[in-house]
Amino acid sequence: MSFDVKWEEKVYKKKKQINNYPFDWVVSSVSKYISKNKKNVAVELGCGTGNNLEFLSSYGYSKIIGVDGSKSAIQYSKKKLKKNKKIILIQADFSHTFFENVDLFLDRGSVTHNSKKNIKKIFKNILSQLNSGGFFMSSLFSQKHDGFKDKKGKNFFAKELKIKNGVVASFFVEEEIRSLFEEFNIISLTEVINHDKITNKRTSMWNIVCKKN
Ligand SMILES: C[S@@+](CC[C@H](N)C(=O)[O-])C[C@H]1O[C@@H](n2cnc3c(N)ncnc32)[C@H](O)[C@@H]1O
């Protein structure tokens, strides 16, 4: 079991983190690297409330599958996206799912909410399920993120999400990122640091676009 049930019990069930718009990094990366030609399946791992799926559905994929461990998030997305017949929503722990004919795996800040040990396994599975020439776009926490305060690996985002002991999260340095993606062909690797000089808050993500040869 990799999925942290607090996402269901303390977040989505309480109607928190309802994201309704696609993330800017998803919009810019998909529009930069993906053509609108006919393609097979796209899978978003940890689709939350389905905010990135509708956008993906305009990129020529025959099917767009959104997977999330949270029942409430999937119910919310199903209701919102019911008119779009290309989108399929599945409640599951994505460390145990298997998909065929995948031309794109998208991970916008979801896999990083698992332990490092599980992340390694999830990446192996992604590589085995992805078609040759297929893309994997992933956004993982950098250790420069404010959330990386308790180095004992506890209480991540407890304050922000108002959850006792926080949620599972893994934060990476560049060497670890390069090693995680060593079997992929990395096209772009950026460490994005957003430092608000007024609030002094800092977020930081590794954004990776890669392909399977
Ligand atoms: C920070 S949210 C990101 C949601 C969405 N991708 C977005 O861009 O707004 C992380 C999501 O990953 C899901 N998640 C994390 N680990 C998971 C796992 N092992 N299996 C299924 N879902 C998982 C959580 O339920 C949550 O919806």
The ligand as a Tripos MOL2 file, in Angstrom:
@<TRIPOS>MOLECULE
LIG
   27    29     1     0     0
SMALL
NO_CHARGES

@<TRIPOS>ATOM
      1 C1         -0.8280   17.3450   -4.9580 C.3       1 LIG1
      2 S1         -2.1560   16.3610   -5.5380 S.3       1 LIG1
      3 C2         -2.0430   16.6550   -7.2920 C.3       1 LIG1
      4 C3         -3.3650   16.5230   -7.9960 C.3       1 LIG1
      5 C4         -3.3480   16.8630   -9.5060 C.3       1 LIG1
      6 N1         -2.3610   16.0620  -10.2070 N.3       1 LIG1
      7 C5         -3.1010   18.3250   -9.7750 C.2       1 LIG1
      8 O1         -2.2410   18.6600  -10.6130 O.co2     1 LIG1
      9 O2         -3.7840   19.1760   -9.1880 O.co2     1 LIG1
     10 C6         -1.5160   14.6910   -5.3760 C.3       1 LIG1
     11 C7         -2.5340   13.6270   -5.7460 C.3       1 LIG1
     12 O3         -1.9120   12.3480   -5.8510 O.3       1 LIG1
     13 C8         -2.7550   11.3580   -5.3070 C.3       1 LIG1
     14 N2         -1.8950   10.2020   -4.9300 N.ar      1 LIG1
     15 C9         -0.7100   10.2460   -4.2680 C.ar      1 LIG1
     16 N3         -0.1880    9.0020   -4.1530 N.ar      1 LIG1
     17 C10        -1.0550    8.1500   -4.7640 C.ar      1 LIG1
     18 C11        -1.0560    6.7450   -5.0000 C.ar      1 LIG1
     19 N4         -0.0640    5.9510   -4.5740 N.pl3     1 LIG1
     20 N5         -2.1020    6.2060   -5.6910 N.ar      1 LIG1
     21 C12        -3.1190    6.9970   -6.1290 C.ar      1 LIG1
     22 N6         -3.1780    8.3360   -5.9260 N.ar      1 LIG1
     23 C13        -2.1500    8.9200   -5.2620 C.ar      1 LIG1
     24 C14        -3.4640   12.0610   -4.1450 C.3       1 LIG1
     25 O4         -4.6780   11.4360   -3.7910 O.3       1 LIG1
     26 C15        -3.6590   13.4670   -4.7370 C.3       1 LIG1
     27 O5         -4.8860   13.5590   -5.4100 O.3       1 LIG1
@<TRIPOS>BOND
     1     1     2 1
     2     2     3 1
     3     2    10 1
     4     3     4 1
     5     4     5 1
     6     5     6 1
     7     5     7 1
     8     7     8 2
     9     7     9 1
    10    10    11 1
    11    11    12 1
    12    11    26 1
    13    12    13 1
    14    13    14 1
    15    13    24 1
    16    14    15 ar
    17    14    23 ar
    18    15    16 ar
    19    16    17 ar
    20    17    18 ar
    21    17    23 ar
    22    18    19 1
    23    18    20 ar
    24    20    21 ar
    25    21    22 ar
    26    22    23 ar
    27    24    25 1
    28    24    26 1
    29    26    27 1
@<TRIPOS>SUBSTRUCTURE
     1 LIG1         1 GROUP 0 **** ****
